Amino acid sequence: MNDDPDNLPPAAPAPLPDERAEFLHVNGLRLMCRQWGQPGAAPIVLLHGLRGFCGTWRPLAAALSDRYRLIAFDQRGRGESDWDPDHNYYTDAYLADLEAVVDSLKLQRFALLGHSMGGTTSYLYAERHAERLSALIIEDIAPGSSVSGDGARRIVSEMQALPASFSGWSKARQYWRKMRPTLNTAAIEQRVAESMVELADGRVGWRYDAEGIRRTRVNPNPARMVDLWPIVERLRTPTLVIHGERSDFCKTPIVGSMCARNPNIRGVGIANAGHYVHDDAPAAFLAQVEGFLRIHAPAN
């Protein structure tokens, strides 16, 4: 009998009342896709970050699903989606998946929101398919964020030191608390539940392709890296860049330069928030998203 509550498995995240889940067959992989809201409502596609999962968007869906149709999927190698047997975890692969998901769901025009890695994919999609987007919202990523600076070095360091597994759930929780000290208990529990799984030998491991994703992030192929500056300068879609004022990944001066180079971009910093703005300051994040959508992608 386990008397340590910290070493108990986390409760599975509760789906929202109107949550719908299905696997989409995309580019040879099965991707888990979740939707909230009425099927005929104005759609918003949501992309999570490097070590994220589509369930991270449930609080946003809970606030907006009375007016919008929200769509999120576990990107390849994460959550309930298939791992890529070739460990192809580069932006061009994520972009191809997004394009295929959008076509599979027959979305003609929609708003797109991407966090971190999902933001990079969103920039590229907007540059390539401006006619499909009503609005673009980027959370805490800018040109150069993934290449240099404190945030880029932190993520590479985290991936280099990533444990293969943990002796139990208590150690797994300790890991996430150390890595994300600003997150509250509910957000930590969500990460433990969504990103980790009990293995056959009783240890706790990752629910994502940790080795493949680590390899791509730590030792990337330079030929497949993306320079976002030319793409940002060409954006024609109304774009909002939300960044945390405490973020080490997306700094205020860079967002200011983006706005100066392209009048279609507006930036806003959120006080007391780091890289995970939607976790650190959910009310402020929601207010910015709602306000921007009200103008550029109004509900039906």
ChimeraX attribute file (.defattr): number of C-alpha atoms within 10 A of each C-alpha:
attribute: neighborCount
match mode: 1-to-1
recipient: residues
	/A:1	3
	/A:2	7
	/A:3	7
	/A:4	9
	/A:5	10
	/A:6	15
	/A:7	15
	/A:8	12
	/A:9	17
	/A:10	18
	/A:11	11
	/A:12	11
	/A:13	14
	/A:14	9
	/A:15	13
	/A:16	15
	/A:17	9
	/A:18	14
	/A:19	16
	/A:20	13
	/A:21	15
	/A:22	12
	/A:23	16
	/A:24	17
	/A:25	16
	/A:26	16
	/A:27	13
	/A:28	9
	/A:29	17
	/A:30	19
	/A:31	25
	/A:32	22
	/A:33	20
	/A:34	20
	/A:35	24
	/A:36	25
	/A:37	23
	/A:38	15
	/A:39	11
	/A:40	10
	/A:41	15
	/A:42	21
	/A:43	27
	/A:44	27
	/A:45	21
	/A:46	23
	/A:47	30
	/A:48	23
	/A:49	20
	/A:50	17
	/A:51	18
	/A:52	21
	/A:53	25
	/A:54	23
	/A:55	21
	/A:56	22
	/A:57	19
	/A:58	21
	/A:59	15
	/A:60	18
	/A:61	25
	/A:62	16
	/A:63	13
	/A:64	19
	/A:65	22
	/A:66	14
	/A:67	17
	/A:68	22
	/A:69	21
	/A:70	28
	/A:71	24
	/A:72	25
	/A:73	28
	/A:74	25
	/A:75	29
	/A:76	25
	/A:77	23
	/A:78	26
	/A:79	26
	/A:80	21
	/A:81	22
	/A:82	20
	/A:83	23
	/A:84	18
	/A:85	10
	/A:86	7
	/A:87	17
	/A:88	16
	/A:89	22
	/A:90	18
	/A:91	18
	/A:92	15
	/A:93	14
	/A:94	21
	/A:95	18
	/A:96	15
	/A:97	21
	/A:98	21
	/A:99	14
	/A:100	16
	/A:101	22
	/A:102	17
	/A:103	11
	/A:104	12
	/A:105	10
	/A:106	9
	/A:107	15
	/A:108	11
	/A:109	17
	/A:110	19
	/A:111	23
	/A:112	26
	/A:113	24
	/A:114	23
	/A:115	27
	/A:116	25
	/A:117	22
	/A:118	25
	/A:119	25
	/A:120	26
	/A:121	25
	/A:122	26
	/A:123	28
	/A:124	19
	/A:125	22
	/A:126	25
	/A:127	18
	/A:128	13
	/A:129	14
	/A:130	17
	/A:131	13
	/A:132	17
	/A:133	22
	/A:134	22
	/A:135	24
	/A:136	30
	/A:137	27
	/A:138	24
	/A:139	27
	/A:140	27
	/A:141	27
	/A:142	25
	/A:143	21
	/A:144	16
	/A:145	22
	/A:146	22
	/A:147	15
	/A:148	12
	/A:149	14
	/A:150	14
	/A:151	18
	/A:152	18
	/A:153	17
	/A:154	14
	/A:155	17
	/A:156	17
	/A:157	12
	/A:158	14
	/A:159	17
	/A:160	15
	/A:161	10
	/A:162	13
	/A:163	13
	/A:164	10
	/A:165	16
	/A:166	20
	/A:167	14
	/A:168	18
	/A:169	25
	/A:170	16
	/A:171	16
	/A:172	22
	/A:173	22
	/A:174	14
	/A:175	17
	/A:176	16
	/A:177	17
	/A:178	9
	/A:179	12
	/A:180	14
	/A:181	11
	/A:182	16
	/A:183	17
	/A:184	12
	/A:185	12
	/A:186	10
	/A:187	17
	/A:188	21
	/A:189	20
	/A:190	18
	/A:191	20
	/A:192	23
	/A:193	19
	/A:194	24
	/A:195	18
	/A:196	22
	/A:197	21
	/A:198	17
	/A:199	13
	/A:200	8
	/A:201	7
	/A:202	12
	/A:203	15
	/A:204	22
	/A:205	21
	/A:206	21
	/A:207	21
	/A:208	25
	/A:209	19
	/A:210	19
	/A:211	15
	/A:212	17
	/A:213	24
	/A:214	21
	/A:215	15
	/A:216	14
	/A:217	19
	/A:218	15
	/A:219	11
	/A:220	14
	/A:221	11
	/A:222	7
	/A:223	6
	/A:224	10
	/A:225	13
	/A:226	19
	/A:227	12
	/A:228	15
	/A:229	13
	/A:230	11
	/A:231	16
	/A:232	22
	/A:233	17
	/A:234	15
	/A:235	22
	/A:236	19
	/A:237	22
	/A:238	21
	/A:239	26
	/A:240	22
	/A:241	26
	/A:242	25
	/A:243	30
	/A:244	27
	/A:245	19
	/A:246	17
	/A:247	22
	/A:248	17
	/A:249	26
	/A:250	30
	/A:251	21
	/A:252	18
	/A:253	9
	/A:254	16
	/A:255	23
	/A:256	15
	/A:257	13
	/A:258	21
	/A:259	19
	/A:260	13
	/A:261	14
	/A:262	15
	/A:263	13
	/A:264	17
	/A:265	22
	/A:266	18
	/A:267	18
	/A:268	16
	/A:269	22
	/A:270	18
	/A:271	15
	/A:272	13
	/A:273	21
	/A:274	24
	/A:275	23
	/A:276	20
	/A:277	26
	/A:278	22
	/A:279	20
	/A:280	20
	/A:281	17
	/A:282	15
	/A:283	15
	/A:284	16
	/A:285	22
	/A:286	17
	/A:287	11
	/A:288	18
	/A:289	18
	/A:290	16
	/A:291	12
	/A:292	19
	/A:293	19
	/A:294	11
	/A:295	12
	/A:296	16
	/A:297	22
	/A:298	16
	/A:299	15
	/A:300	9
